[in-house]
Amino acid sequence: MAPATARIPNEEWFLGVFMTTPPSGPGHRLLSSILRHDAKQNSYKFALLRALNDVVLAYPDVRHGERPIAVPVRRLAEAWLAYYWPFMAVGNEIMQGPRAKRGGQLRNDMAFRPSLRDLRARWEAMFGHSAAGDGWMLVEQMRVPRLRDPFDATFRTAYRATVRKIADAVRQPLQYAGEGEWSVFTKPRRADTLPPSTWLPGTRPNDACTLVQPSLWNAFRDVSLWVEALAIHEWSLFTARVGDVPRGEAYERLTERPDGVRLPVTWERNEVVVQMLEGRMYRCPWSGKRLSPDRFQLDHIVPVSIHPFHELWNLVPADPATNMHVKRARLPSATVLRKASPILTESYRNYAASDGLAGALMGDVARRFRLPHPPQSIQPEAITHAVIDLTTNVAELRHVAQFDKHT
């Protein structure tokens, strides 16, 4: 968490270079166009850039084949829910734009503020005081059915209504990005009116989607770390100005996330224990050691500190000592992944043989990967290939630490 006087290192140099001499190419020029235009006096532009950037970082393995990519507005709205959550603190709300009078009434700075305020109040009624990063926790839980189901129907309904309200607001910066209206993004259309080959994995037929051109998708991949830093920097300046708070406080709220957004894996662990007791063999993919019911951990292949993938394909049983002292919060290198491939396939095959885990695995795979077969016919080898491809791409985009020792 940044202190109240936090500054982005060399931010003036960075902003000057990016705004005046961005990397060449049509996608980079589109990014520059988005940054230079849209005179609306709210934080929506910064939120849109950051959300699109987060989508690209979450799907670094998506190959567009020079086709546009249909991004559900719902996915952008979920990111906005997490971004704006910190500005809804009871007794300490922070404005995100000027409040205008229309028809004699003082309007909200954001149309969705009442809905998000109510949702946060419902969350706090269940769990007590909410931290700035709890919006991320909520979004991640709502994305995975088995984590979403424990919430009562009233709360789930309020969540969906809030996401819909935010999605309506997302359309405004989509429309006015760049020069003119709908000059960068397309008007949202139902996914089932678009070729399925353009769908982002996990897209639903009734999702309203905007098309992102391949050149813009590639530009986000090229400068994702820059875009994130720029969006947060500009958003902090804007919030300090309109919200009348120190810029450091705005920066803290925009960057706070729960520790790795680590969600419980008790159910998954218990299912694996049952399989072990029934005679199924599990081995650690990083050491090759055979595991026992009383000595294993569920390891996130892509650590949650790098990206909060809570789907079952990202959880594999591992030797505790190897997980804690060798892998830790690092990505496996390409060499390690290649050697681990047979054991990863073995784990997924065990999952597919479990009455409890099979449905969760196939559902999680279908929501995350674009594979050529329906979920029920996906082979464990195909899952391993997709997971290794994703992990390799995450390492390339994030420039994070890797371990290169297969013990």
C-alpha positions in Angstrom: 0.0 0.0 0.0 1.4 3.4 -0.9 1.9 6.1 1.8 0.0 9.3 1.6 2.8 11.1 -0.2 3.2 8.3 -2.8 4.4 9.3 -6.3 4.9 7.2 -9.4 8.6 7.2 -10.1 9.6 9.4 -13.0 5.9 10.0 -13.7 6.4 13.3 -15.5 9.0 11.8 -17.8 6.9 8.8 -18.5 3.7 10.8 -19.2 5.6 13.2 -21.5 7.2 10.4 -23.5 4.1 8.4 -23.8 1.8 11.3 -24.8 4.3 12.8 -27.3 6.0 9.8 -28.8 3.9 6.7 -28.2 5.1 3.4 -29.8 4.3 3.4 -33.5 1.4 1.4 -35.1 -2.3 1.9 -35.6 -3.2 0.4 -32.2 -0.8 2.7 -30.3 -2.2 5.7 -32.2 -5.7 4.6 -31.1 -4.5 4.5 -27.5 -3.1 7.9 -27.8 -6.3 9.1 -29.4 -8.3 7.8 -26.4 -6.0 9.6 -24.0 -6.1 13.0 -25.8 -9.9 13.2 -26.4 -13.2 12.9 -24.5 -13.8 16.1 -22.5 -16.4 14.6 -20.1 -15.6 15.7 -16.6 -15.6 12.3 -14.8 -13.3 9.4 -14.2 -14.9 7.1 -16.8 -12.1 7.4 -19.4 -9.5 6.3 -16.9 -11.7 3.5 -15.7 -12.3 2.3 -19.2 -8.6 2.2 -20.1 -7.7 0.4 -17.0 -10.5 -2.2 -17.4 -9.6 -2.9 -21.0 -6.0 -3.3 -19.9 -7.0 -5.7 -17.2 -9.0 -7.8 -19.6 -6.0 -8.1 -21.9 -3.8 -9.1 -19.0 -6.4 -11.7 -17.9 -6.4 -13.2 -21.4 -2.8 -13.0 -22.7 -3.2 -16.3 -24.5 -6.1 -15.1 -26.7 -5.2 -15.2 -30.3 -7.3 -12.9 -32.5 -6.2 -14.1 -35.9 -6.6 -10.5 -37.1 -10.3 -10.7 -36.1 -11.7 -8.2 -33.6 -12.3 -9.4 -30.1 -15.8 -9.2 -28.6 -15.4 -8.0 -25.1 -18.6 -8.2 -22.9 -19.5 -4.9 -21.4 -20.3 -7.0 -18.3 -16.6 -7.8 -17.9 -15.7 -4.1 -18.0 -18.5 -3.3 -15.5 -17.2 -5.9 -13.0 -13.8 -4.2 -13.1 -15.4 -0.8 -12.6 -17.2 -2.2 -9.5 -13.9 -3.1 -8.0 -12.3 0.3 -9.0 -15.1 2.5 -7.6 -15.7 0.4 -4.5 -13.1 2.4 -2.4 -14.9 5.7 -3.2 -18.2 4.4 -1.5 -16.8 4.2 2.1 -19.6 5.1 4.5 -19.0 8.6 6.0 -16.0 9.1 3.7 -17.3 8.9 0.1 -15.2 10.6 -2.5 -16.7 12.3 -5.6 -15.7 11.1 -9.0 -17.0 14.1 -11.0 -18.9 17.3 -10.6 -22.5 17.2 -9.5 -24.9 19.1 -11.8 -28.5 20.2 -11.3 -31.0 18.9 -13.7 -34.7 19.6 -13.4 -34.0 21.3 -10.1 -32.4 18.2 -8.7 -28.8 17.7 -7.7 -27.6 14.7 -9.7 -25.0 12.1 -8.6 -21.5 12.4 -9.9 -22.0 8.8 -11.2 -25.3 7.3 -12.2 -24.4 4.0 -10.5 -23.3 5.5 -7.1 -26.6 4.7 -5.3 -26.5 1.1 -6.5 -22.9 0.5 -5.6 -23.3 2.3 -2.2 -26.2 0.0 -1.4 -24.2 -3.1 -2.5 -21.3 -2.1 -0.3 -23.7 -1.6 2.7 -25.1 -5.1 2.1 -21.6 -6.5 2.1 -20.7 -4.7 5.3 -23.9 -5.9 7.0 -22.6 -9.5 6.4 -18.9 -9.1 7.0 -18.4 -5.8 8.9 -16.2 -2.9 7.9 -15.1 -3.1 4.3 -11.5 -2.4 3.1 -10.9 -0.5 -0.1 -9.8 -3.8 -1.8 -12.9 -5.8 -0.9 -14.5 -5.0 -4.2 -12.0 -7.2 -5.9 -12.8 -10.0 -3.4 -16.5 -9.7 -4.2 -16.0 -9.7 -8.0 -13.7 -12.8 -7.9 -16.2 -14.7 -5.8 -19.1 -13.8 -8.0 -17.3 -15.1 -11.1 -17.0 -18.7 -9.9 -20.3 -20.4 -9.3 -19.2 -22.5 -6.4 -17.9 -19.4 -4.6 -21.0 -17.4 -5.6 -23.6 -19.9 -4.5 -23.2 -19.3 -0.7 -24.5 -15.8 -1.0 -28.2 -15.4 -0.5 -30.5 -14.7 -3.5 -31.2 -11.1 -2.4 -27.5 -10.2 -2.4 -26.8 -11.9 -5.7 -29.8 -10.0 -7.2 -28.4 -6.7 -5.9 -25.0 -7.6 -7.3 -26.4 -8.3 -10.8 -28.4 -5.1 -10.7 -25.4 -3.1 -9.7 -23.3 -4.6 -12.6 -26.1 -3.8 -15.0 -26.2 -0.2 -13.8 -22.5 0.2 -14.1 -22.6 -1.4 -17.6 -25.0 1.4 -18.7 -22.3 3.9 -17.6 -19.5 2.1 -19.4 -21.2 2.8 -22.7 -20.5 6.5 -22.4 -16.7 6.4 -22.6 -17.0 3.6 -25.2 -19.0 6.0 -27.3 -16.9 9.0 -26.9 -13.4 7.4 -26.9 -11.2 9.1 -29.6 -12.4 11.6 -32.1 -16.1 11.5 -32.7 -18.7 9.0 -31.6 -18.0 5.2 -31.8 -14.8 6.0 -33.6 -12.7 3.5 -31.6 -15.2 1.0 -30.2 -18.4 -0.4 -31.8 -21.8 0.0 -30.3 -22.4 -2.9 -28.0 -24.3 -5.8 -29.6 -25.5 -9.1 -28.3 -22.8 -11.8 -28.6 -25.1 -14.1 -30.5 -25.2 -11.6 -33.4 -21.4 -11.8 -33.7 -19.2 -14.7 -35.0 -18.4 -17.0 -32.1 -14.8 -16.9 -33.2 -14.6 -13.3 -32.0 -16.0 -14.1 -28.5 -13.7 -13.6 -25.5 -13.8 -16.9 -23.5 -16.6 -17.0 -21.0 -18.9 -14.8 -23.1 -22.6 -15.6 -22.9 -24.9 -15.4 -25.9 -26.9 -12.6 -24.4 -23.9 -10.5 -23.3 -23.7 -7.0 -24.9 -20.2 -6.9 -26.4 -18.1 -4.1 -27.9 -15.5 -5.1 -30.5 -11.8 -4.3 -29.9 -9.7 -4.2 -33.0 -6.7 -6.5 -33.1 -4.3 -3.6 -33.4 -5.6 -2.1 -30.2 -5.6 -5.4 -28.4 -1.9 -5.8 -29.4 -1.2 -2.3 -28.3 -2.5 -3.0 -24.8 -0.3 -6.2 -24.8 2.7 -4.1 -25.8 2.4 -1.3 -23.2 0.1 -2.9 -20.5 2.3 -1.8 -17.6 2.4 1.8 -19.0 -1.3 2.0 -19.5 -2.0 0.8 -15.9 0.4 3.3 -14.4 -0.9 6.1 -16.6 -4.6 5.4 -15.8 -3.9 5.2 -12.1 -1.8 8.4 -12.1 -4.3 10.4 -14.1 -7.2 9.1 -12.1 -5.4 10.0 -8.8 -4.9 13.6 -10.0 -8.5 13.9 -11.1 -9.8 12.5 -7.8 -7.6 14.8 -5.8 -9.1 17.7 -7.7 -12.8 16.9 -7.8 -12.9 14.9 -4.6 -10.9 17.4 -2.5 -8.6 14.7 -1.1 -4.8 14.4 -1.1 -3.5 12.7 -4.3 -1.8 10.1 -2.1 -5.1 9.1 -0.6 -6.7 8.7 -4.0 -3.7 6.6 -5.2 -4.0 4.3 -2.1 -7.6 3.7 -2.8 -7.1 3.0 -6.4 -4.2 0.5 -5.9 -5.3 -1.3 -2.7 -6.2 -5.0 -3.2 -6.6 -7.7 -0.7 -3.5 -9.9 -0.2 -3.5 -11.8 -3.5 -7.3 -11.9 -3.4 -6.8 -15.4 -1.8 -10.1 -17.2 -1.5 -10.7 -20.5 0.4 -10.0 -23.8 -1.3 -11.4 -26.0 1.5 -13.9 -27.7 -0.7 -11.4 -28.5 -3.5 -8.9 -29.8 -1.0 -11.5 -32.1 0.7 -12.4 -33.5 -2.7 -8.8 -34.3 -3.5 -8.4 -36.0 0.0 -11.3 -38.2 -0.8 -9.8 -39.3 -4.1 -6.5 -40.0 -2.4 -8.2 -42.1 0.3 -9.9 -44.0 -2.5 -6.6 -44.9 -4.1 -6.1 -42.1 -6.7 -2.4 -41.1 -7.0 -1.4 -37.5 -7.0 2.2 -36.2 -7.6 3.7 -32.8 -7.1 4.2 -31.3 -10.6 7.3 -29.4 -9.4 9.1 -32.2 -7.5 7.5 -35.4 -8.8 7.0 -36.6 -5.2 3.9 -38.7 -4.4 1.5 -36.9 -2.2 -0.5 -38.2 0.8 -3.8 -37.0 2.2 -2.1 -35.4 5.2 0.8 -33.9 3.3 0.0 -31.7 0.4 -1.0 -28.1 -0.5 -3.2 -26.8 -3.3 -0.9 -24.6 -5.3 -1.9 -21.9 -7.7 0.1 -22.5 -10.9 -0.3 -18.8 -11.7 0.1 -17.2 -8.2 -2.8 -15.1 -7.0 -0.4 -12.3 -6.4 0.2 -12.2 -10.1 -3.4 -12.7 -11.2 -6.4 -14.0 -9.2 -7.3 -17.1 -11.3 -9.5 -19.1 -8.9 -10.6 -21.7 -11.4 -9.8 -25.3 -10.7 -7.4 -25.6 -13.7 -5.1 -23.2 -11.8 -5.1 -25.4 -8.6 -2.9 -28.5 -8.4 -1.8 -30.6 -5.4 1.9 -29.9 -4.6 4.5 -30.9 -2.1 4.4 -28.4 0.8 8.1 -27.9 1.1 8.6 -27.5 -2.7 5.6 -25.1 -2.9 6.8 -22.9 0.0 10.6 -22.9 -0.6 11.1 -23.5 -4.3 8.0 -22.3 -6.2 6.7 -19.7 -3.7 4.9 -16.8 -5.4 6.7 -17.3 -8.7 5.7 -18.7 -12.1 7.2 -21.9 -13.4 9.6 -21.4 -16.2 9.0 -22.9 -19.7 11.5 -25.7 -18.8 9.7 -26.6 -15.5 6.3 -26.5 -17.2 7.5 -28.9 -19.9 8.8 -31.4 -17.3 5.6 -31.0 -15.2 3.3 -31.5 -18.2 2.6 -35.2 -17.6 1.9 -34.7 -13.9 -0.4 -31.8 -14.6 -2.3 -34.0 -17.1 -2.5 -36.7 -14.4 -4.0 -34.2 -11.9 -6.6 -33.0 -14.4 -7.5 -36.6 -15.3 -8.1 -37.3 -11.6 -10.3 -34.2 -11.4 -12.3 -35.4 -14.4 -12.9 -38.8 -12.6 -14.4 -37.1 -9.5 -18.1 -36.7 -9.3 -17.5 -33.4 -7.4 -14.5 -32.0 -9.2 -15.4 -32.9 -12.8 -18.2 -30.4 -13.3 -16.2 -27.6 -11.6 -13.2 -28.3 -13.8 -15.0 -28.4 -17.1 -17.1 -25.3 -16.2 -14.0 -23.4 -15.2 -12.1 -24.4 -18.4 -15.1 -23.4 -20.6 -15.2 -20.0 -18.9 -11.5 -19.3 -19.3 -10.2 -21.0 -22.5 -11.3 -21.0 -26.1 -11.0 -24.8 -26.9 -12.5 -26.5 -30.0 -14.6 -29.0 -28.1 -17.6 -28.8 -25.8 -16.6 -28.9 -22.1 -17.7 -32.5 -21.5 -15.4 -33.8 -24.2 -12.3 -31.8 -23.4 -9.3 -34.1 -22.8 -6.9 -33.5 -19.8 -4.0 -33.2 -22.3 -5.8 -30.2 -23.9 -6.3 -28.6 -20.6 -2.6 -29.0 -19.8 -1.6 -27.5 -23.1 -4.0 -24.5 -22.6 -2.7 -23.9 -19.0 0.9 -24.0 -20.1 0.2 -21.6 -23.0 -1.5 -19.2 -20.6 1.2 -19.4 -18.0 3.9 -18.7 -20.6 2.0 -15.7 -21.9 1.5 -14.3 -18.4 5.2 -14.5 -17.8 5.9 -12.7 -21.0 3.5 -9.9 -20.4 4.1 -9.4 -16.7 7.9 -9.7 -16.5 7.6 -11.5 -13.2 10.0 -13.8 -11.3 10.1 -17.5 -12.4 11.7 -20.5 -10.9 13.8 -22.7 -13.2 14.5 -25.7 -11.0 12.5 -28.9 -11.3 13.6 -30.6 -8.1 
